[in-house]
């Protein structure tokens, strides 16, 4: 009987300790929060109010694809967004701004899939949403081109 009471108390404690955020399943890995927050800010600046419910953005080990660069990010409808832990750790450990911007590029690409429901486009379109990081160099090195790529990302006409 004591075991039964203990189980009931544990269930009640777990239920009470859940926050509204937990119930809506929103989680972003601490290393990725600045990039995800920036994505939401860029969307809001353009009048796009994106949902935060049922979103997870985490670090994990990704299997490398046939591409020699591998896969730095992955989106799956049920699980959210996963960025390769090795890629993110290596880029953020350098402290170099252009390396940090590479992480932002991948976050924006994957959130483009997950939140904006954007598909891959061919490299003939000037877009973050290419299958390979065709415009990463522009995004990382040229502020005007980065701004243009971000504008395109949030433009629904593509």
C-alpha positions in Angstrom: 0.0 0.0 0.0 2.9 2.4 0.8 4.3 1.7 -2.7 1.0 2.6 -4.3 0.8 5.9 -2.3 4.4 6.7 -3.2 3.6 6.1 -6.9 0.6 8.4 -6.7 2.6 11.1 -5.0 5.3 10.9 -7.6 2.8 11.2 -10.4 1.2 14.2 -8.8 4.6 15.9 -8.2 5.6 15.3 -11.8 2.3 16.7 -13.1 2.6 19.8 -10.9 6.2 20.4 -11.8 5.5 20.6 -15.6 5.5 24.1 -17.0 3.4 25.4 -19.8 6.5 25.4 -21.9 7.1 21.7 -21.2 3.5 20.9 -22.1 3.9 22.7 -25.5 7.2 20.8 -26.1 9.4 23.8 -26.9 13.1 23.1 -26.4 16.2 24.7 -27.9 19.7 23.5 -27.0 21.5 26.3 -25.1 24.3 26.6 -27.8 21.7 27.2 -30.5 19.4 29.6 -28.6 21.0 32.8 -30.0 20.5 31.6 -33.6 17.0 30.4 -33.1 16.0 33.6 -31.3 17.5 35.6 -34.2 15.5 33.5 -36.6 12.3 34.4 -34.7 13.3 38.0 -34.5 14.0 38.2 -38.3 10.6 36.7 -38.9 8.8 39.1 -36.5 10.6 42.0 -38.1 8.9 41.0 -41.3 5.5 40.6 -39.7 5.7 36.8 -39.5 4.6 35.5 -36.1 5.9 31.9 -36.0 4.6 29.3 -33.5 6.9 28.0 -30.8 4.8 25.0 -29.8 6.1 21.5 -30.6 9.6 22.7 -31.6 12.8 21.1 -30.6 16.2 22.2 -31.9 18.9 19.9 -30.5 22.4 18.7 -31.1 23.0 15.1 -32.1 25.2 12.8 -34.2 24.1 12.8 -37.8 25.1 10.1 -40.3 27.1 11.7 -43.1 25.6 11.6 -46.5 27.3 10.9 -49.8 28.2 14.6 -49.9 31.9 15.0 -48.9 30.9 17.9 -46.5 28.4 15.6 -44.8 25.1 16.7 -43.3 25.2 19.5 -40.7 21.5 19.6 -40.0 18.4 17.5 -40.4 14.7 18.2 -40.0 12.1 15.6 -39.2 8.4 16.4 -38.8 7.9 14.6 -35.5 11.2 15.3 -33.9 12.1 18.8 -34.9 15.6 20.0 -35.9 18.9 18.3 -35.2 22.2 19.9 -35.9 25.4 17.8 -35.9 27.1 18.2 -32.5 30.6 17.9 -34.0 29.9 20.6 -36.6 28.4 23.0 -34.0 31.0 22.4 -31.3 33.9 22.8 -33.8 32.5 26.0 -35.3 31.6 27.7 -32.0 34.8 26.7 -30.3 36.9 28.9 -32.6 35.4 32.1 -31.5 35.6 33.3 -35.1 32.5 35.3 -36.2 32.4 33.7 -39.7 32.4 30.2 -38.1 29.4 31.2 -35.9 27.6 32.6 -38.9 28.0 29.1 -40.5 26.0 27.7 -37.6 23.4 30.4 -38.1 23.2 29.5 -41.8 22.4 25.9 -41.0 19.9 26.8 -38.3 18.1 29.2 -40.6 18.1 26.5 -43.4 16.6 23.9 -41.1 14.1 26.2 -39.5 13.2 27.3 -43.0 12.1 23.6 -43.5 10.4 23.2 -40.1 8.7 26.5 -39.5 8.3 28.0 -43.0 7.6 24.7 -44.7 10.2 25.5 -47.4 11.6 22.8 -49.7 15.0 22.7 -51.2 15.5 24.8 -54.3 18.2 24.4 -57.0 21.3 26.5 -56.8 20.0 28.6 -59.7 17.8 30.3 -57.1 19.7 32.7 -54.8 18.5 31.0 -51.6 19.5 29.5 -48.2 17.2 26.7 -49.2 19.6 25.0 -51.6 20.4 21.3 -50.9 24.1 22.1 -50.6 25.3 25.3 -49.0 25.7 27.0 -52.3 25.6 30.5 -50.9 27.3 30.0 -47.5 30.4 32.0 -48.6 28.2 35.0 -49.5 26.2 34.6 -46.3 29.3 34.4 -44.2 31.4 37.1 -45.9 29.2 39.8 -47.3 26.6 41.6 -45.1 24.6 42.9 -48.0 24.3 39.4 -49.6 23.5 37.9 -46.2 20.7 40.4 -45.8 19.4 39.5 -49.3 19.5 35.8 -48.5 17.6 36.3 -45.2 15.0 38.4 -47.1 14.5 35.6 -49.6 14.2 33.1 -46.8 11.1 34.8 -45.3 9.6 35.7 -48.7 6.8 33.3 -49.4 6.9 33.7 -53.2 9.5 31.0 -53.6 
